[in-house]
Amino acid sequence: MVKSFRLKFGRRIKELRLERGITQEELSFRSGVSRSHIGMIEQGLRDISLNCIFKISRALHVPLNELFDFDNLLVYVDNSYLDIY
């Protein structure tokens, strides 16, 4: 489940970056996060700190919640999914 979340989060970062027409290198420059770290985040290979999430959101000029726009808020409880939206 965590790996799936990391992958979806990374795809969201990449989607927002490409919508703005910027490269990983430019996002790295704007955010202060290394290009290799951004690449690994976009591929779902690395966990990301809150500090890094904040820096990337500011570099992309998006509110924090927009980075998590892929999440449908399903919560696993007692072997069943509950939609808490």
N, C-alpha and C positions, 0 to 999 in steps of 0.2 A: 504494500500500500504506500509506504513512504517513497519507494523508488518511482512509482507511478506519479505521485505528487510532484517530486523533483523534476520529472520529465515534463509534466504539464506546465509547471512553473517556468522551466527553461524555455519551452516553446512560446510561452506568453511573452517573455522578455524579448526573444528573437522577433516575434510578430510585431511588437511595439517598436523595436529598433528599426526593422525594415520599413514599417509604415512611415517612419521619419526619414528614411533614406540615409541612414548613417551606418558605418562599418563598425565591427567590433573594436577596431583600433580607435575610432572616434569616440565611441561610448567609453572606452577605457580612459581616454584623455579627459573627457568631461566628468567622469565619475571618480577617477582616482583608483579604480579597480583594475588589476592587470588584465591585459587582453586574453591571456591564457586562462585566467580564472573565469572571465566572462564566457569564453568558449566552452569550458567545462560545465558551467551553470546552464547554458543554453542546450547542452547535450544531456542534461540531467545526471551528470557524473559527480557533481559536488553539492554538498549542503551549502547554504548561504546564511550568513549572519544577518541580524537585524540591521546592523550598521551598514552592511553592503547593500541590503534591500533599499534602505533609505537613500544611499548615494546614487544607486541606479535609478530610482524613481525621480530624483531631482534632475539627473542628467537627461532623462527622457522627457522631463516636464510633464509628469503624470502624478496624480495623487496615489498614495500607497495602495488604496483599495483597488485601483485599476490594474495593478500588477496581479491581483488575485481574481480577476474577472472570470477565469476559467472554472472556478470552484463552485459546484452546485450545492454545497453545504449538506451533503448526505452524511449522516453519522451512524456508525455501526454500533448497535446496542442489542445485547442478548440475541445474537445470531440473526438479526433482522436490520434492515436499513430504515431509518426514520428521516423523513424530509422535514427539516426544521425551518425551512424558508417561510 
